[in-house]
Amino acid sequence: MSATLKDRLVTQARAEGFVACRICRPWDVPQVAARLEAFVAAGYHGQMGWMAERMGWRGDPAALWPEARSVIMLAESYAPEQDPRVILERPEKGAISVYAQGRDYHDIVKKRLKRLGRWLIAQEDCEIKVFVDTAPVPEKALAQAAGLGWQGKHTNLLSRDFGNWAFLGSVFTTLDLVPDPAEADHCGSCRACLDICPTAAFVAPYQLDARRCISYLTIEHKGPVDLQLREKMGNRIYGCDDCLAVCPWNKFAVPASDLRYHGKETTASDLADLAGLDDAAFRARFSGSPIKRIGRDRFLRNVLYAIGNSGLAELREVAQRSAEDPDATVADAARWAVARLPLE
C-alpha cells in the first residue's frame, strides 16, 4: 500500500476526533502471552475470570482474526477540565472516575471507528473488524507497538503527545499498511503513580494486583470488599483516577474530543442522594453511562462504603436505612458504615 493512503487515513482519523493514529501488525506483541499467563497465575486478575478463559486470543492478536494484516490503533482524549482529585476532599460527595462521568465511551468510540472503517473500505477493497475494550484485544500493548505511547509503571498507556487520558480503539484490517515504529518507555525514575495508590496495588513497577485496585474493587469485584481495603477507598464510588491524575506527562494532555465525556450531573453527586436510589431510579439516572453495567446493588455498596468513610454524623441515618436491604452485601456495607459514623 502506498504511503499516500496511510497519510489520508491519519487525516481522516483526526477528522473523526481521534488525537492519534498509528499502525502495527497483529503479531507485533509476542511478549503479551507470557505476561498475561504470569498475571493470571499470580491471581492478580481476581474475579475477572474472562481474562483466564480467553488467554489464547488476548495473548495473541493474530489468532483473533488470522486474515488481518494490519492493526490501526487510535487514541481519543477524554482529559478532564480540572484535577479529578479535588473531589476527594469533599467526603459528602461521591467520586466517580473521569471516564465514567459522561456518556459510555464504548458507544462513542465504536461509532467513530465504524465510520473510519467504512471510509477505509471505500478507499481500498478490504475487510475490517473494529474493537473497543469489549473483545480479547491487548489494546495497550498494540498501542505501544504502533507508537501511540507506552505502558507506564501504572500499566496504562501514556504519551508524550497527549498524556494518559485517552481511550483506545482498534481497526483490524486485511490491508497491508506500512507500520509505524514502536514507542520506547519514558517513565524514567518517576514513581508518582506507584506511590500515590491508596491501596498499594502495585506490587512492582509495571505490575498491578487488581485485587487491591480501587477501580477493580468498585467495578469488577462482586460481594463484600475486604475490611482492610474499605477505609482506603475513601469516597471513590466508581473507579479511581489517582495514578492517572498524578502522571507528569499530563502536562501535554489535549482537550477531550467530545463534550459528552464530561457529565456534570455525575461529577460531584451527594452520597445521601445516591444512597436512596432504588433499581428503577438507578437505571434511569445512569442510562447511557458505563456505571449502569455494575447494577444498583454493587453501586450502592460502594456508596455506603464512602458514607462509612465520610466521618459525617448526618449520614449515619442515611446508612441506617439500608441496613436491612434485600441484598446481603448492601446490608453489610450499611451496617459497617453505621458502626463507623459518630452519633449526632
C-alpha positions in Angstrom: 0.0 0.0 0.0 1.2 3.5 -0.7 2.1 5.9 2.0 -0.5 8.2 0.5 -3.3 6.0 1.7 -1.8 6.0 5.2 -1.4 9.7 5.2 -5.1 10.1 4.2 -6.1 7.6 6.9 -4.4 9.6 9.6 -6.0 12.8 8.4 -9.4 11.1 8.3 -8.9 9.7 11.8 -8.2 13.2 13.2 -11.3 14.5 11.4 -13.3 11.8 13.3 -11.9 13.2 16.6 -9.0 10.9 17.4 -5.9 12.6 18.7 -3.5 10.0 17.2 -3.5 7.2 14.7 -0.7 4.6 14.2 -0.2 1.2 12.6 1.3 -2.1 13.7 1.0 -5.7 12.8 -1.2 -8.2 14.8 1.9 -10.3 15.6 4.0 -7.3 16.9 3.3 -8.1 20.6 4.9 -11.5 21.2 5.6 -10.6 24.9 1.9 -10.4 25.8 1.1 -14.1 26.2 3.8 -14.7 28.8 2.9 -11.6 30.7 -0.7 -12.5 30.7 0.0 -16.0 31.9 2.1 -14.7 34.8 -0.6 -12.2 35.8 -3.3 -14.9 35.9 -1.0 -17.4 37.6 -0.4 -15.0 40.4 -4.1 -14.5 40.8 -3.8 -10.8 40.2 -6.9 -10.9 37.9 -9.2 -11.6 40.9 -12.8 -12.3 39.9 -12.2 -11.4 36.2 -12.4 -14.9 35.0 -12.8 -13.9 31.4 -9.1 -13.0 31.4 -8.2 -16.6 32.1 -10.8 -18.1 29.8 -9.8 -16.2 26.7 -6.0 -16.0 27.2 -5.4 -17.6 23.8 -6.9 -14.6 21.9 -5.8 -11.9 24.3 -2.3 -13.2 24.3 -2.1 -13.4 20.5 -4.0 -10.8 18.5 -3.0 -12.6 15.3 -5.2 -15.6 16.4 -8.2 -13.4 16.9 -8.6 -12.9 13.2 -5.9 -14.7 11.2 -6.7 -12.8 8.0 -5.8 -9.4 9.4 -2.5 -8.0 8.2 -2.5 -4.6 10.0 -3.9 -3.1 13.1 -4.9 0.6 13.1 -4.6 1.8 16.7 -6.4 5.0 17.6 -6.5 7.2 20.7 -9.3 9.5 21.7 -8.8 12.1 24.5 -11.2 12.4 27.5 -8.9 14.7 29.5 -10.8 16.3 32.5 -11.2 20.0 32.8 -9.7 20.0 36.3 -7.8 17.8 38.6 -10.2 14.9 39.5 -8.6 14.5 42.9 -10.2 17.7 44.2 -13.4 15.9 45.0 -11.6 13.5 47.3 -11.5 16.4 49.8 -15.3 16.5 49.9 -16.5 13.5 51.9 -20.2 14.2 51.4 -19.7 13.6 47.6 -19.1 10.5 45.6 -16.0 10.4 43.4 -16.6 8.9 40.0 -13.7 8.2 37.6 -13.4 10.7 34.9 -14.0 8.2 32.1 -17.4 7.3 33.5 -18.7 10.8 34.2 -20.5 11.2 30.9 -21.7 9.0 28.1 -20.4 5.5 27.7 -17.2 5.7 25.7 -17.8 2.3 24.1 -20.7 3.7 22.1 -19.0 7.0 21.1 -15.6 5.5 20.1 -17.1 2.5 18.3 -19.2 4.7 16.1 -16.1 6.7 15.2 -14.2 3.5 14.4 -17.0 2.2 12.2 -17.1 5.5 10.3 -13.4 5.3 9.8 -13.6 1.7 8.8 -16.3 2.5 6.2 -14.1 5.3 4.8 -11.2 2.8 4.5 -13.3 0.3 2.7 -14.3 3.0 0.3 -10.7 3.7 -0.5 -9.4 0.2 -0.9 -11.1 -3.2 -1.3 -10.6 -4.8 2.2 -12.2 -6.2 5.2 -12.2 -4.7 8.7 -13.2 -5.5 12.3 -13.4 -2.8 15.0 -12.8 -3.3 18.7 -13.3 -1.0 21.8 -12.4 -2.8 25.0 -15.1 -5.4 24.7 -13.1 -8.2 22.9 -9.9 -10.0 24.0 -7.6 -7.5 22.3 -4.4 -6.3 24.2 -5.0 -2.7 23.2 -2.3 -1.1 25.3 0.4 -3.5 24.1 -0.7 -3.0 20.4 -0.8 0.8 21.0 2.8 0.8 22.2 3.8 -1.4 19.2 2.2 1.1 16.9 3.9 4.0 18.5 0.9 5.7 20.2 2.7 5.7 23.5 4.0 3.2 26.1 2.6 1.3 29.0 3.7 3.2 32.1 4.5 2.0 35.5 0.8 2.3 36.3 0.2 -0.2 33.4 -1.9 2.3 31.5 -0.9 3.8 28.1 0.7 7.3 28.2 2.1 9.5 25.6 4.4 12.4 25.2 1.8 14.0 23.0 -1.4 13.6 25.0 -0.6 12.2 28.4 -2.7 9.3 29.7 -6.3 10.5 29.5 -7.2 8.5 26.3 -9.5 5.8 25.2 -8.1 3.3 22.8 -9.7 1.7 19.8 -8.5 -0.6 17.1 -9.4 -1.4 13.5 -8.1 -4.7 12.3 -7.9 -4.9 8.5 -6.8 -7.2 5.7 -4.9 -4.3 4.2 -1.1 -4.5 4.3 -0.4 -1.0 5.7 3.0 0.4 6.5 3.7 0.0 10.2 5.0 2.7 12.5 7.9 2.3 14.8 7.1 1.2 18.4 7.4 3.7 21.2 10.0 3.4 23.9 9.5 3.8 27.7 9.9 7.3 29.0 8.9 6.9 32.7 12.5 7.1 33.8 12.9 7.1 37.6 9.5 8.6 38.3 7.4 6.7 40.9 4.5 9.2 41.2 1.8 6.7 40.1 3.1 3.9 42.3 3.4 6.0 45.4 0.0 7.7 45.3 -2.0 4.4 45.1 -4.3 4.4 48.2 -4.2 0.6 48.5 -0.6 -0.1 47.4 -2.0 -2.2 44.5 1.3 -2.0 42.5 3.5 -5.0 43.6 6.3 -3.5 41.4 6.6 -1.0 38.6 4.5 -2.2 35.7 2.8 -4.8 37.8 -0.7 -4.4 39.2 -2.5 -6.7 41.6 -6.1 -5.9 40.5 -7.5 -7.4 43.8 -6.2 -4.3 45.6 -7.0 -1.7 42.9 -10.0 0.6 43.7 -11.1 0.6 40.1 -11.4 -3.2 40.2 -12.9 -3.2 43.7 -15.7 -0.7 42.8 -16.4 -2.1 39.3 -15.4 -5.7 38.8 -15.5 -7.2 42.3 -18.7 -8.8 43.4 -19.7 -9.2 47.1 -18.2 -7.5 50.2 -14.8 -5.8 49.9 -12.2 -6.9 52.5 -12.4 -4.8 55.7 -8.8 -3.5 55.5 -9.4 -2.1 52.0 -12.8 -0.5 52.6 -11.5 2.5 54.5 -8.7 3.1 51.9 -11.4 3.6 49.2 -12.4 6.9 50.7 -15.3 8.4 48.8 -14.4 6.7 45.5 -17.7 5.0 44.4 -16.8 4.1 40.8 -13.2 3.8 39.7 -10.1 5.6 40.8 -8.0 8.2 38.9 -5.1 8.8 41.3 -2.4 7.1 39.4 -3.5 8.7 36.1 -4.0 12.2 37.6 -0.5 12.4 39.1 1.4 11.5 35.9 3.6 14.4 34.9 3.2 13.6 31.2 -0.4 15.0 31.5 1.1 18.5 31.0 0.8 17.5 27.4 -2.9 16.4 27.7 -5.2 17.7 25.0 -8.8 18.7 25.5 -11.4 16.0 25.3 -12.6 15.4 21.7 -16.3 15.1 22.7 -18.1 17.1 25.4 -20.3 14.1 26.1 -17.5 12.6 28.1 -17.9 15.3 30.7 -21.2 14.7 32.5 -21.7 17.4 35.1 -24.5 15.5 36.8 -22.2 12.7 37.9 -19.1 14.8 38.7 -20.0 15.6 42.3 -23.1 13.7 43.4 -24.3 13.8 47.0 -23.8 10.5 48.7 -27.1 11.0 50.6 -29.0 11.2 47.3 -27.2 8.2 45.7 -27.9 6.0 48.7 -31.7 6.5 48.2 -31.7 5.1 44.6 -33.9 2.0 44.0 -33.3 -0.1 41.0 -35.5 1.9 38.7 -34.1 5.2 39.8 -30.5 3.9 39.4 -31.2 2.7 35.8 -32.8 6.0 34.9 -30.1 8.1 36.4 -27.2 6.2 34.7 -28.9 5.4 31.4 -26.2 5.6 28.7 -23.5 5.6 31.3 -20.9 2.8 31.9 -21.9 2.9 35.6 -25.2 1.2 34.7 -23.5 -2.1 34.0 -22.5 -2.8 37.6 -26.1 -2.6 38.8 -27.8 -0.9 41.6 -26.6 -3.2 44.4 -22.9 -3.1 43.7 -23.1 0.7 43.2 -25.0 1.2 46.5 -22.4 -1.0 48.2 -19.7 1.5 47.0 -21.8 4.5 48.1 -22.2 3.0 51.6 -18.5 2.4 52.0 -18.0 6.0 51.1 -20.6 7.1 53.6 -18.8 5.0 56.2 -15.5 6.7 55.4 -17.0 10.2 55.4 -16.9 10.7 59.2 -20.1 12.7 58.9 -22.7 12.2 61.6 -25.5 13.4 59.4 -25.0 10.5 57.0 -25.4 7.9 59.8 -29.2 7.8 59.4 -28.8 7.6 55.6 -26.8 4.4 56.0 -29.1 3.0 58.6 -32.0 3.0 56.1 -30.1 0.4 54.0 -29.2 -1.9 57.0 -32.0 -4.3 56.1 -31.6 -4.1 52.3 -32.6 -7.3 50.5 -29.1 -7.6 49.1 -26.8 -9.0 51.7 -23.7 -7.2 50.6 -25.6 -3.8 50.6 -26.9 -4.5 54.1 -23.4 -5.5 55.3 -22.0 -2.2 53.8 -24.7 -0.2 55.5 -24.1 -1.8 59.0 -20.4 -1.2 58.5 -21.0 2.4 57.7 -23.3 2.9 60.7 -20.8 1.4 63.1 -18.1 3.9 61.8 -20.1 7.1 62.0 -20.5 9.2 65.1 -23.8 10.0 66.6 -25.2 13.4 66.0 
